[in-house]
Structures are given as structure tokens and as C-alpha cells.
């Protein structure tokens, strides 16, 4: 994970979480691609299947368009049906080149350095350091004048525009990723009911529930074989219940008034004591520091633990099936945020961006070709409401390769052909992460209507996040070279140090100051200084939405 996504912590965590989530591919070639995994914006068509899809506005000239992109799984076949469909619809000769994600960074660097760039380049991280370097060197085409001409581009939030801007110009089109519908803790509601307990609303109540799940036979099998909280290596999940306690959030300030990451705040120190107490009582996964993310999933969905993490986009049909096989009466529920000492109530927002599209600067004298490219990019990012993700919407039907070929309807849900046969135009688009007008519009739960437990769980998550506020940190969308250089490595070092504190190897009060000194000496001080300078220059501050 560190090798692939070493430029941003949030993308690294997304990759880790996706290992256990069936609906996390975002429609970009992931092994478990679902239409609703990451929907997108733009006016949805109201055409019926009998009506032909609307023709795109274009000149009569046919353009050859080249692209360099990556895939995590099997690469789309060259010359697939999807490419032919793109060529016919947009009057182009579409020539994409795909590279395995493991080899992509090197291929990308060699391509840019060689000066023979394709028309379109894709980056996984919109805030990749090379993007800023290459944009400043003039490698990419400024896109400022086009933003207001395409519906999905106009949906870019301010933080995405900030991330895409270099020396006053916009050089990339960041892709969509849910912002407010974040991964947050969930609980076995049936265990709460069995023990006559209420949903915890603060950390003291959470402690009582965790201990009851450990000691009071919540599954009623007459054995002491359960525990409170499932946790994996890197203290994941961290069981924070609001931005105030989130170790990723730049929420708290130091004595000099500078924002600092939560992992080194005084609040984090107290949270470690809370976790250490529960670990000592046997209420947290034994030897969690040696358990990977996949093993943690198995722990929870095999009925051993009472709390874990959930995602409004789906928790994996196979996980739900495994849990129901063990306990047919299982119920899952999200744990709402706790009221913080400073009066705030709500979780931290996600990054809100994934993947980015750049155009070759050499296209500056070919405005018609640029418009054709952007027309294609815009089409791939269109959002279709749940009720239009079916053959009755001609654009959706075309984009997903036509019913019966690229997808099939099952229980009212469009299920994509997952084998890389190249049957879908969406297999070859620069971006298929639809820019939803808001996270709630995705209606993730709708794809699981046939499975009540999964559907009810996701609906509860959606409702909770819709009713909650979310914190957007002051650093969001601001690029800091020291932050990119040090942050991820420092987090992993802090995980190691803080794991020792939780399991009792290092006394927290004795080890805390030494840990902070290590953090500052190994890049933390430089990072905090630079990030706060960027915050002040941009005039941003943390806010709630």
C-alpha cells in the first residue's frame, strides 16, 4: 500500500479499506465494480430505450485521441467493442494505453520526461507531487476557460479547484469520491438488544458496552467467546466519534496557534488511554497489531466482535452472507457521532477526490480537439439517479455496454459484466466516477434491495450522515511538499509507537513526550510549519457543513 499510494494518507487508507469492501472500485476497473460504487453528476437523460441516445455536438473532423491510464486488475483488451462504440458516437479514433498500477508511476515519469506525451494523462492522486512539478513546467494545458462549459466540471468544489490550480491556472480535472459519507464505526444492534443496552452516546457508555460485549454473552450461546471492538494493525479502525478525536484531522492547534494533526494532539493521548484500558480488559482484538485488514473483517463477520467499521457504499455482500449464516437474526447499525467537549458534533469529511485527468499542453492550438476530449470526459462523469440506472435511460445503457452484453438487470439493479472483455464504453473512459450533486444522491443502498440486512444497514448509514455535520479541515485542497514527503511515513511510525502504548509495552505518560519529539525531529515540525503557512496564505480555516 505504501508503494502505490505513498503521496497521500487518505488514498492509502482508501486502498486498505477497499480490500474489504465490495463497492469501492468506483467504476474504474476494480475487481468488484458496481454501478453505484461511485456514481457521478451531470444532467441525467430522460430518454427511453426506444429513443436513440442524443448525438454529441461536434465538428465533422475525426480526431485521433491518445491516452495513458492505469488499472489495478486485468487490463482492458485493445480494440474491444467499447472502443468501437466510443469511436462511432464521438467521431474519434480512441487510442488508450493501459499499464498495470504497479508499473504506472515509472511509465508516467518516463513518458513525460521523454516529451512524447499522449493527449490525455491520468493520475491516481489529484495532489500527486509530480502533477504540481510538471504543471509548473508547462506540461499540461490550462483548463480555466472550459470549466463553466461542462455540467460535471461546474460541480467541482472549491477544495478540488484549489488542488487543481498551479500558478493561478487549473491544470487537471479531479475525479469524484464521496466526501461526507465516510467510513465510521458500526455496532451489533442485536447484541445491544439482547443485553438490554442502548446505543452509546459518549465514551463512558461506549466503554460499558464494549465490556458487556466481552463479558456478558451477547450472542446468547452460553460461551465467553466474544469481545467489544474489532481492530487491526495500524490501530484501524481508530474508534473516533467526531472530528475532535480524529487522528487524521487537522482540527486542534498547538500552543502557538498552529493547526496540528490529531495523532499528536493531547486529545489523542487521552484516547490512547481509553483504548489501552479496554485492551487490558480483553475488549479489543487480541494482538491486533499483528492482524491485517482482511483478518479483521473475518473477525467481525464471523460473529466474534461487537463493533467494527462500516461504509454507506456497501460492506460487501459476502460479508453479510457470512454473518447471516452464523446468526440469521443479526442486525447492524451505525454509531452516531458523540458531542465533543468544545460543543461540536460530527465526523470528518473524506478527501472528496480520486483520480485526475490532465491534457497535453501541445493541444493549445487545437481547440476543437480539446472540446471533443472534454466532451468525452464530461460524459463519463455524468450522474444517473438510481431509478435511471437501467435500459430505459439510453445514455446509461450505452455507457454500460447495453443490457445483456455489458450488464444485466438483476432484482432491479444493473449488475456489470466484471470480466475485462471490453464490452462497455465505460471500460475505456478517462473517468467513470460520476460527480454526484451530493453524497446522498448516490443512493448506495438501492443496489442491495434484495438483501434486507445489507439494505437496512446502508440506509441507516445514509440517514445518519445526512443528518450529521462534517468537518472540512483548513488544509483540504492545499498542496504542501513537506506534508507529502513526511506525513504518511510519520503516521506509520506513530502507529507503531502508539500500538505499544495500547498493549502496555510503553507507559503512555512516560512515552508520549519522546514520541512527540521523534515526530517533530523526523519531519513533523517542517510539515506543520509549511502546512500552516499554506493555510494562512490561502485564508482558509476549518469549517463544518
ZIDADA-V659841 format. One record per residue. N is the residue number from 1. RES is the residue in one small letter. SS is DSSP state (a for helix, b for strand, c for the rest). D_LAST is the distance of its C-alpha to the last C-alpha in Angstrom with 2 decimals. Layout:
{{N RES SS D_LAST} {N RES SS D_LAST}}
This chain:
{{1 x c 30.82} {2 x c 31.08} {3 x c 33.48} {4 x c 31.40} {5 x c 27.94} {6 x c 28.89} {7 x c 26.64} {8 x c 23.24} {9 x a 22.46} {10 x a 19.63} {11 x a 22.04} {12 x a 24.67} {13 x a 22.73} {14 x a 21.93} {15 x a 25.69} {16 x a 26.57} {17 x a 24.40} {18 x a 25.72} {19 x c 29.16} {20 x c 28.51} {21 x c 26.36} {22 x c 28.14} {23 x c 25.31} {24 x c 24.02} {25 x c 26.24} {26 x c 24.01} {27 x c 27.18} {28 x c 28.58} {29 x c 31.72} {30 x c 30.61} {31 x c 33.20} {32 x c 31.25} {33 x c 29.79} {34 x c 28.22} {35 x a 27.15} {36 x a 23.87} {37 x a 23.23} {38 x a 21.05} {39 x c 21.17} {40 x c 20.59} {41 x c 20.04} {42 x c 22.49} {43 x c 24.31} {44 x c 26.01} {45 x c 29.74} {46 x c 31.40} {47 x c 34.78} {48 x c 37.00} {49 x c 38.96} {50 x c 42.09} {51 x c 40.65} {52 x c 40.63} {53 x c 37.36} {54 x c 36.74} {55 x c 38.39} {56 x c 36.30} {57 x c 37.33} {58 x c 39.42} {59 x c 42.65} {60 x c 45.78} {61 x c 45.87} {62 x c 45.14} {63 x b 43.13} {64 x b 43.39} {65 x b 39.96} {66 x b 39.68} {67 x b 36.78} {68 x b 36.38} {69 x b 33.96} {70 x b 33.79} {71 x b 33.72} {72 x c 33.44} {73 x c 35.88} {74 x c 38.96} {75 x c 39.08} {76 x c 39.26} {77 x c 42.89} {78 x c 44.18} {79 x c 45.18} {80 x c 43.45} {81 x a 43.28} {82 x a 39.62} {83 x a 40.74} {84 x a 43.46} {85 x a 41.01} {86 x a 38.79} {87 x a 41.92} {88 x a 43.11} {89 x a 39.91} {90 x a 38.94} {91 x c 42.50} {92 x b 41.98} {93 x b 43.63} {94 x b 40.68} {95 x b 41.58} {96 x b 38.93} {97 x b 39.88} {98 x b 38.21} {99 x b 38.45} {100 x b 37.72} {101 x a 34.54} {102 x a 36.80} {103 x a 38.75} {104 x a 36.17} {105 x a 35.19} {106 x a 38.87} {107 x a 39.60} {108 x a 36.76} {109 x a 38.00} {110 x a 41.58} {111 x a 40.73} {112 x a 38.93} {113 x a 41.60} {114 x a 44.33} {115 x c 43.20} {116 x c 43.56} {117 x c 39.97} {118 x c 39.23} {119 x c 37.37} {120 x b 34.13} {121 x b 32.83} {122 x b 30.11} {123 x b 28.30} {124 x c 26.41} {125 x c 24.13} {126 x c 22.51} {127 x c 22.79} {128 x c 26.36} {129 x a 28.47} {130 x a 31.18} {131 x a 28.92} {132 x a 28.51} {133 x a 32.21} {134 x a 33.49} {135 x a 31.33} {136 x a 32.66} {137 x c 36.12} {138 x c 35.84} {139 x c 35.78} {140 x b 33.05} {141 x c 32.83} {142 x c 30.32} {143 x c 28.16} {144 x a 26.65} {145 x a 28.88} {146 x a 27.98} {147 x a 24.19} {148 x a 24.26} {149 x a 27.16} {150 x c 25.54} {151 x a 22.89} {152 x a 21.26} {153 x a 21.30} {154 x a 19.48} {155 x c 16.48} {156 x c 16.13} {157 x c 12.76} {158 x a 13.39} {159 x a 13.42} {160 x a 16.00} {161 x a 17.97} {162 x a 18.10} {163 x a 19.40} {164 x a 21.91} {165 x b 23.27} {166 x b 26.51} {167 x c 28.48} {168 x c 26.57} {169 x b 26.96} {170 x b 25.03} {171 x c 27.19} {172 x c 25.37} {173 x b 23.29} {174 x b 20.83} {175 x b 20.64} {176 x b 17.87} {177 x c 16.63} {178 x c 14.01} {179 x c 10.74} {180 x c 8.97} {181 x c 12.38} {182 x c 13.75} {183 x c 17.10} {184 x b 17.11} {185 x b 20.22} {186 x b 22.26} {187 x b 25.42} {188 x b 28.73} {189 x a 28.29} {190 x a 32.02} {191 x a 32.88} {192 x a 30.94} {193 x a 32.85} {194 x a 36.14} {195 x a 35.88} {196 x c 34.59} {197 x c 31.43} {198 x c 27.99} {199 x c 24.66} {200 x c 23.94} {201 x c 21.30} {202 x c 22.10} {203 x a 24.10} {204 x a 27.39} {205 x a 27.11} {206 x a 26.09} {207 x a 29.24} {208 x a 31.37} {209 x a 30.21} {210 x a 30.77} {211 x a 34.24} {212 x a 35.07} {213 x a 34.25} {214 x a 36.60} {215 x a 39.44} {216 x c 39.58} {217 x c 40.20} {218 x c 37.03} {219 x c 38.44} {220 x c 41.70} {221 x c 44.06} {222 x c 45.98} {223 x c 45.14} {224 x c 43.10} {225 x c 41.44} {226 x c 37.68} {227 x b 35.12} {228 x b 31.60} {229 x b 29.36} {230 x c 29.95} {231 x c 29.28} {232 x b 30.47} {233 x c 31.38} {234 x c 28.91} {235 x c 27.50} {236 x b 25.61} {237 x c 23.66} {238 x c 22.79} {239 x c 21.69} {240 x c 18.72} {241 x c 16.55} {242 x c 13.45} {243 x a 12.41} {244 x a 15.01} {245 x a 17.73} {246 x c 16.76} {247 x c 19.64} {248 x c 17.91} {249 x c 15.05} {250 x b 15.89} {251 x b 14.62} {252 x b 17.91} {253 x b 20.42} {254 x c 24.21} {255 x c 26.82} {256 x c 26.77} {257 x c 23.11} {258 x c 22.28} {259 x b 19.30} {260 x b 20.85} {261 x b 20.08} {262 x a 19.71} {263 x a 23.00} {264 x a 25.03} {265 x c 23.30} {266 x a 25.22} {267 x a 22.72} {268 x a 23.75} {269 x a 27.34} {270 x a 26.96} {271 x a 25.20} {272 x a 28.21} {273 x a 30.51} {274 x a 28.81} {275 x a 29.28} {276 x a 32.78} {277 x a 33.81} {278 x a 32.82} {279 x a 34.54} {280 x a 37.66} {281 x c 37.65} {282 x c 37.55} {283 x c 34.14} {284 x b 32.69} {285 x c 34.25} {286 x c 37.56} {287 x c 37.79} {288 x a 34.20} {289 x a 34.63} {290 x a 37.18} {291 x c 35.31} {292 x c 33.47} {293 x a 30.47} {294 x a 32.75} {295 x a 34.80} {296 x a 31.80} {297 x a 30.97} {298 x a 34.58} {299 x a 34.48} {300 x a 31.72} {301 x a 32.87} {302 x c 36.45} {303 x c 35.59} {304 x c 36.04} {305 x b 32.65} {306 x b 30.39} {307 x b 26.97} {308 x b 25.55} {309 x b 22.48} {310 x b 21.25} {311 x c 19.32} {312 x c 18.10} {313 x c 20.17} {314 x c 23.35} {315 x c 25.29} {316 x c 28.56} {317 x a 31.17} {318 x a 33.83} {319 x a 32.00} {320 x a 31.67} {321 x a 35.34} {322 x a 36.44} {323 x a 34.77} {324 x a 36.23} {325 x a 39.64} {326 x a 39.62} {327 x c 38.04} {328 x c 37.97} {329 x c 36.20} {330 x c 33.23} {331 x c 29.79} {332 x b 26.48} {333 x b 23.18} {334 x b 19.81} {335 x c 19.43} {336 x c 16.29} {337 x c 14.53} {338 x c 16.60} {339 x c 16.01} {340 x c 16.40} {341 x c 19.06} {342 x c 16.77} {343 x c 15.08} {344 x c 11.74} {345 x c 11.14} {346 x b 9.40} {347 x b 10.35} {348 x b 10.09} {349 x c 9.18} {350 x c 12.49} {351 x c 14.24} {352 x c 13.47} {353 x b 17.05} {354 x b 20.55} {355 x b 23.86} {356 x b 24.57} {357 x b 27.30} {358 x b 29.52} {359 x b 32.57} {360 x b 35.87} {361 x a 36.48} {362 x a 39.96} {363 x a 38.55} {364 x a 38.12} {365 x a 41.41} {366 x c 40.67} {367 x a 38.00} {368 x a 39.06} {369 x a 38.71} {370 x a 35.26} {371 x a 34.21} {372 x a 35.73} {373 x a 33.85} {374 x a 30.48} {375 x a 31.37} {376 x a 31.86} {377 x a 28.65} {378 x a 26.71} {379 x a 28.60} {380 x a 27.74} {381 x c 23.97} {382 x c 24.20} {383 x c 22.22} {384 x c 24.33} {385 x c 23.07} {386 x a 24.65} {387 x a 27.41} {388 x a 28.46} {389 x c 28.86} {390 x c 32.56} {391 x c 35.79} {392 x c 35.29} {393 x c 32.85} {394 x a 35.25} {395 x a 32.77} {396 x a 31.25} {397 x a 34.80} {398 x a 36.02} {399 x a 33.18} {400 x c 33.72} {401 x c 37.46} {402 x c 38.68} {403 x b 38.95} {404 x c 41.73} {405 x c 41.56} {406 x c 38.13} {407 x b 36.63} {408 x b 37.75} {409 x b 36.30} {410 x b 36.30} {411 x c 35.22} {412 x c 33.38} {413 x b 31.41} {414 x b 32.18} {415 x b 33.42} {416 x b 33.97} {417 x c 37.22} {418 x c 36.32} {419 x c 39.54} {420 x c 39.43} {421 x c 41.95} {422 x c 40.33} {423 x c 40.37} {424 x c 36.89} {425 x a 35.85} {426 x a 32.47} {427 x a 34.49} {428 x c 35.02} {429 x c 32.00} {430 x c 30.19} {431 x c 26.81} {432 x c 26.30} {433 x c 22.64} {434 x c 21.43} {435 x c 18.33} {436 x c 16.64} {437 x c 14.68} {438 x c 11.97} {439 x a 12.57} {440 x a 13.81} {441 x a 16.38} {442 x a 18.18} {443 x c 19.66} {444 x a 20.90} {445 x a 22.84} {446 x a 25.08} {447 x a 27.21} {448 x a 28.30} {449 x c 29.55} {450 x c 33.00} {451 x c 31.93} {452 x a 30.71} {453 x a 29.61} {454 x a 27.48} {455 x a 26.11} {456 x a 25.34} {457 x a 23.66} {458 x a 21.30} {459 x a 20.56} {460 x a 19.70} {461 x a 17.30} {462 x a 15.63} {463 x a 15.49} {464 x a 14.10} {465 x a 11.15} {466 x a 10.55} {467 x a 10.75} {468 x c 8.69} {469 x b 5.38} {470 x b 5.40} {471 x b 6.62} {472 x b 7.61} {473 x c 11.09} {474 x c 13.07} {475 x c 15.60} {476 x c 13.67} {477 x c 16.01} {478 x c 18.63} {479 x c 22.03} {480 x c 24.14} {481 x a 27.61} {482 x a 28.20} {483 x a 24.94} {484 x a 26.06} {485 x a 29.54} {486 x a 29.00} {487 x a 25.71} {488 x a 26.65} {489 x a 30.15} {490 x a 29.05} {491 x a 26.75} {492 x a 29.73} {493 x a 31.95} {494 x a 29.65} {495 x a 29.52} {496 x a 33.30} {497 x a 33.60} {498 x a 31.10} {499 x a 32.70} {500 x a 35.95} {501 x a 34.43} {502 x a 33.13} {503 x a 36.52} {504 x c 38.47} {505 x c 40.15} {506 x c 38.65} {507 x c 38.17} {508 x a 34.61} {509 x a 35.62} {510 x a 38.38} {511 x a 36.59} {512 x a 33.23} {513 x a 34.47} {514 x a 36.49} {515 x a 33.54} {516 x a 31.47} {517 x a 34.45} {518 x a 34.79} {519 x a 31.16} {520 x a 31.60} {521 x a 35.04} {522 x a 34.14} {523 x a 31.53} {524 x a 28.69} {525 x a 29.66} {526 x a 29.93} {527 x a 26.60} {528 x a 24.73} {529 x a 26.62} {530 x a 25.90} {531 x a 22.17} {532 x a 21.84} {533 x a 24.10} {534 x a 21.95} {535 x a 18.82} {536 x a 20.93} {537 x a 22.46} {538 x a 19.25} {539 x c 17.86} {540 x c 14.51} {541 x c 12.78} {542 x c 10.24} {543 x b 6.81} {544 x b 3.78} {545 x c 0.00}}
